[in-house]
Amino acid sequence: MEIMEIIMSMDFVIFLIVGTVSGWLVGLAMKGSGLIQNIAVGIVGSVISGFVFDRLDFMDVGDIADPAIAGVFGAVILLAISWAIRGKENRPEGNSQ
């Protein structure tokens, strides 16, 4: 599938929704990090993983399940990377991990 076909498909809408929800949930779980930034990173991770999973023809679970699983996977991975890179500067005081 070409990039424009993906953008014009329902999969892209699912990537956006899943990325938004994943970013929002991670924002709630990780106190001290920016909610809007988490949502944006979640959306980007979801879209990137959707393109990668589609290119690799990685899954064939179902029409809605494929982009949802890919979206959650990408959003969580990119959010974890983002949080690790931000490191200590955004962790709440008194947490010396």
Short mmCIF file of the C-alpha atoms (twelve columns), coordinates in Angstrom:
data_MODEL
# 
_entry.id   MODEL 
# 
loop_
_atom_site.group_PDB 
_atom_site.id 
_atom_site.type_symbol 
_atom_site.label_atom_id 
_atom_site.label_alt_id 
_atom_site.label_comp_id 
_atom_site.label_asym_id 
_atom_site.label_seq_id 
_atom_site.Cartn_x 
_atom_site.Cartn_y 
_atom_site.Cartn_z 
_atom_site.pdbx_PDB_model_num 
ATOM 1  C CA . MET A 1  0.000  0.000   0.000  1 
ATOM 2  C CA . GLU A 2  1.367  3.434   -0.870 1 
ATOM 3  C CA . ILE A 3  1.603  6.167   1.746  1 
ATOM 4  C CA . MET A 4  -1.236 8.213   0.264  1 
ATOM 5  C CA . GLU A 5  -3.478 5.137   0.201  1 
ATOM 6  C CA . ILE A 6  -2.779 4.579   3.882  1 
ATOM 7  C CA . ILE A 7  -3.423 8.236   4.749  1 
ATOM 8  C CA . MET A 8  -6.735 8.138   2.907  1 
ATOM 9  C CA . SER A 9  -7.761 4.823   4.509  1 
ATOM 10 C CA . MET A 10 -9.633 4.033   7.694  1 
ATOM 11 C CA . ASP A 11 -6.399 2.549   9.106  1 
ATOM 12 C CA . PHE A 12 -4.943 6.048   9.372  1 
ATOM 13 C CA . VAL A 13 -7.939 7.224   11.387 1 
ATOM 14 C CA . ILE A 14 -7.492 4.233   13.685 1 
ATOM 15 C CA . PHE A 15 -3.774 5.086   14.082 1 
ATOM 16 C CA . LEU A 16 -4.709 8.631   15.097 1 
ATOM 17 C CA . ILE A 17 -7.326 7.485   17.598 1 
ATOM 18 C CA . VAL A 18 -5.135 4.762   19.107 1 
ATOM 19 C CA . GLY A 19 -2.137 7.088   19.326 1 
ATOM 20 C CA . THR A 20 -4.199 9.773   21.020 1 
ATOM 21 C CA . VAL A 21 -5.674 7.373   23.568 1 
ATOM 22 C CA . SER A 22 -2.306 5.696   24.234 1 
ATOM 23 C CA . GLY A 23 -0.598 9.049   24.724 1 
ATOM 24 C CA . TRP A 24 -3.365 10.255  27.002 1 
ATOM 25 C CA . LEU A 25 -3.227 7.083   29.145 1 
ATOM 26 C CA . VAL A 26 0.559  7.229   29.419 1 
ATOM 27 C CA . GLY A 27 0.238  10.912  30.344 1 
ATOM 28 C CA . LEU A 28 -2.067 9.970   33.185 1 
ATOM 29 C CA . ALA A 29 0.224  7.174   34.362 1 
ATOM 30 C CA . MET A 30 3.427  9.230   34.246 1 
ATOM 31 C CA . LYS A 31 2.971  12.197  36.514 1 
ATOM 32 C CA . GLY A 32 5.234  15.097  35.676 1 
ATOM 33 C CA . SER A 33 5.284  14.652  31.904 1 
ATOM 34 C CA . GLY A 34 3.363  16.857  29.505 1 
ATOM 35 C CA . LEU A 35 -0.007 15.527  28.427 1 
ATOM 36 C CA . ILE A 36 -0.028 17.261  25.044 1 
ATOM 37 C CA . GLN A 37 3.512  16.066  24.328 1 
ATOM 38 C CA . ASN A 38 2.567  12.487  25.264 1 
ATOM 39 C CA . ILE A 39 -0.454 12.592  22.952 1 
ATOM 40 C CA . ALA A 40 1.658  13.947  20.074 1 
ATOM 41 C CA . VAL A 41 4.370  11.325  20.603 1 
ATOM 42 C CA . GLY A 42 1.684  8.619   20.854 1 
ATOM 43 C CA . ILE A 43 0.182  9.660   17.524 1 
ATOM 44 C CA . VAL A 44 3.576  9.771   15.804 1 
ATOM 45 C CA . GLY A 45 4.541  6.352   17.203 1 
ATOM 46 C CA . SER A 46 1.225  4.888   16.160 1 
ATOM 47 C CA . VAL A 47 1.479  6.182   12.593 1 
ATOM 48 C CA . ILE A 48 5.123  5.104   12.193 1 
ATOM 49 C CA . SER A 49 4.456  1.585   13.456 1 
ATOM 50 C CA . GLY A 50 1.397  1.373   11.232 1 
ATOM 51 C CA . PHE A 51 3.512  2.125   8.158  1 
ATOM 52 C CA . VAL A 52 6.212  -0.326  9.264  1 
ATOM 53 C CA . PHE A 53 3.758  -3.115  10.064 1 
ATOM 54 C CA . ASP A 54 2.014  -2.559  6.733  1 
ATOM 55 C CA . ARG A 55 5.289  -2.599  4.772  1 
ATOM 56 C CA . LEU A 56 6.445  -5.778  6.491  1 
ATOM 57 C CA . ASP A 57 2.999  -7.374  6.112  1 
ATOM 58 C CA . PHE A 58 3.461  -8.329  9.742  1 
ATOM 59 C CA . MET A 59 -0.088 -9.194  10.824 1 
ATOM 60 C CA . ASP A 60 -3.382 -10.341 9.443  1 
ATOM 61 C CA . VAL A 61 -5.678 -10.458 12.455 1 
ATOM 62 C CA . GLY A 62 -8.531 -8.327  11.183 1 
ATOM 63 C CA . ASP A 63 -9.391 -5.064  9.503  1 
ATOM 64 C CA . ILE A 64 -9.650 -3.083  12.715 1 
ATOM 65 C CA . ALA A 65 -7.360 -5.173  14.934 1 
ATOM 66 C CA . ASP A 66 -4.276 -4.814  12.703 1 
ATOM 67 C CA . PRO A 67 -3.968 -1.026  12.875 1 
ATOM 68 C CA . ALA A 68 -5.082 -0.980  16.523 1 
ATOM 69 C CA . ILE A 69 -2.385 -3.456  17.600 1 
ATOM 70 C CA . ALA A 70 0.260  -1.739  15.476 1 
ATOM 71 C CA . GLY A 71 -0.812 1.640   16.843 1 
ATOM 72 C CA . VAL A 72 -0.641 0.618   20.484 1 
ATOM 73 C CA . PHE A 73 2.732  -1.049  19.944 1 
ATOM 74 C CA . GLY A 74 4.266  1.970   18.235 1 
ATOM 75 C CA . ALA A 75 2.771  4.530   20.583 1 
ATOM 76 C CA . VAL A 76 3.932  2.748   23.728 1 
ATOM 77 C CA . ILE A 77 7.438  2.081   22.360 1 
ATOM 78 C CA . LEU A 78 7.960  5.666   21.186 1 
ATOM 79 C CA . LEU A 79 6.525  7.072   24.429 1 
ATOM 80 C CA . ALA A 80 8.884  4.873   26.461 1 
ATOM 81 C CA . ILE A 81 11.846 6.025   24.363 1 
ATOM 82 C CA . SER A 82 10.758 9.643   24.696 1 
ATOM 83 C CA . TRP A 83 10.378 9.349   28.450 1 
ATOM 84 C CA . ALA A 84 13.781 7.646   28.797 1 
ATOM 85 C CA . ILE A 85 15.461 10.387  26.743 1 
ATOM 86 C CA . ARG A 86 13.824 13.141  28.781 1 
ATOM 87 C CA . GLY A 87 15.185 11.337  31.833 1 
ATOM 88 C CA . LYS A 88 15.560 12.959  35.186 1 
ATOM 89 C CA . GLU A 89 14.500 16.452  34.182 1 
ATOM 90 C CA . ASN A 90 10.811 15.507  33.999 1 
ATOM 91 C CA . ARG A 91 10.606 13.068  36.888 1 
ATOM 92 C CA . PRO A 92 8.833  14.254  40.031 1 
ATOM 93 C CA . GLU A 93 10.985 15.423  42.955 1 
ATOM 94 C CA . GLY A 94 11.992 12.756  45.448 1 
ATOM 95 C CA . ASN A 95 12.045 9.998   42.808 1 
ATOM 96 C CA . SER A 96 15.704 9.060   42.398 1 
ATOM 97 C CA . GLN A 97 15.348 6.279   39.853 1 
# 
